[in-house]
Amino acid sequence: MTRALPLVTLTGGVVADSDLLLEPDVDAVAVPLAPAGDGDEGPQPRRGAASTAARYGIDLAELAERAGLTGAAGEAHVAHLPRPAGSGIVLPWAGLPPRIVLVGVGQSSDTDLRRAGAALARATRGLRRVVTTIGDDAGQSPSQAARTARALTEGFLLAAYTTPTAAARPTVKPAADLVLLGRDGTRVAAAVDAARIAAAGTWLARELAATPASTKNPQWLAERAREVAGAHGLEVTVLGPAELAAQGFGGILAVGAGSASPPRLVTVTYTPPTYRPGSARHVVLVGKGITYDTGGLSIKPRESMVPMKTDMTGAAVVLAAVVGAAQSGALDKITAVLPLAENHVGAASYRPGDVLQMFGGTTVEIANTDAEGRLVLADALAWADATLAPDVLVDVATLTGAATLGLGKQHAALYGTDPALVAALRRAGDESGELAWPMPLVEEYDEAVHSQVADLRHVPSDRHIGAGSVTAALFLRRFVGERAWAHLDIAGPARAAADRHEITEGATGWGVRLLLRYLVDVD
């Protein structure tokens, strides 16, 4: 269901030696700029720029200075070259692409190159094809060349995304296709493929999260999961209301009781051909799938409801991650579990003061029906622990406003019972650019989930404890048994108020790239 990404292709050589610039469908050549060094008066064109300048007959350093560029990562300026004003005039760039794009690459770190790729995608939207040597620095090892190509490609493809529009509205112009000059070889090609898989997964998560709740109820999302997973040969099972009731999923059923759209539990499994129990891990990913959240009887303010169609982002992220892992040929068995419900207001809505019996028998006192995410996750985690025998259990959720208050929009809150797992996820976040900050499971706060009428209370009774993201994680910990478990609270980075580098306004799809790095690339 995801729209096709722009093409990214590789070719050896540099601009001066390439006939690509003479092809009619090449609309621009992109030149990398670095910040001024010692003794330099302005930003300095990087590799490939000298031959471009010679071929066009233009002083690119002067052009950059006139445009007010500094070479910082994420800057981009399009220079539109004039056509001849009369007969007999031949300009140096005759027959060459009519645009030069100056793109800041900073210090050419992975983050800088992702930002450069994103800036290039936005600067060239609506063009057909762009060629560039950005990231092709002299003296790079094959591994360095692969990393830079991956970062640049990821940034370009992620920023190329636009939110789908209604059929009656004009569509936004698509991004250009990109040709990376001076790059070839198996490792670089594999890196570009990895970037495409990560970007495609992020696009999928964004599109699912951006779909209005008037379309996206639990049944619809279950059908989309079956469609997407089936297209990649993955095993899919869907439990409906009758099966959920028969197996005792008290949390999912209670949260969905007030809606005319009943809940579902979707399981998507990738099993590599070489997998044998004990030969590799079984990683289970659980994603919160609240297709719309009114807050239930503890109803939200109107303004807070507007973005709540994205409250199923965790489910979209884990679905995209298992599909991407399958495309990447991951060696571990990976299962995504999607508990799906709509938290609405109705005659059958669950109430503050109710006591629910979760999967496995644990009873939970309800204090706030707007803390529904931890209830559907608790059911799904307990079920995964009891029936799937995971070696690693990770959940992803837009869970608490407290995480956003504590860490803002740039970091997810990361909790876990296994230090090695937490370290691996943090490392995957650093490498992917999706940052996660390790948070403590403060044992003294565990009293916040104690109840006098049930096994647990799902939100604190003592308001002086605070630490809402911590206490939510402590609640979830009660449902994972002795498994190596991690919890990613993505309430902050899952949504963006504006475009910023590779992040796009609205649903961001945050977490897909982190999980793929962990599942495929990180030991």
Beta strands, then each sheet from edge to edge (+ up, - down):
strand 1: 8-11
strand 2: 28-34
strand 3: 44-45
strand 4: 76-80
strand 5: 99-104
strand 6: 129-132
strand 7: 177-181
strand 8: 235-239
strand 9: 264-270
strand 10: 282-287
strand 11: 289-293
strand 12: 333-343
strand 13: 355-357
strand 14: 363-365
strand 15: 392-397
strand 16: 411-416
strand 17: 435-438
strand 18: 456-457
strand 19: 484-489
strand 20: 495-496
strand 21: 506-507
sheet 1: 1+ 7+ 6+ 2+ 3-
sheet 2: 1+ 7+ 6+ 2+ 5+ 4-
sheet 3: 8+ 9- 12+ 10+ 15+ 19+ 16- 17-
sheet 4: 8+ 9- 12+ 11+
sheet 5: 13+ 14- 18-
sheet 6: 20+ 21-
end
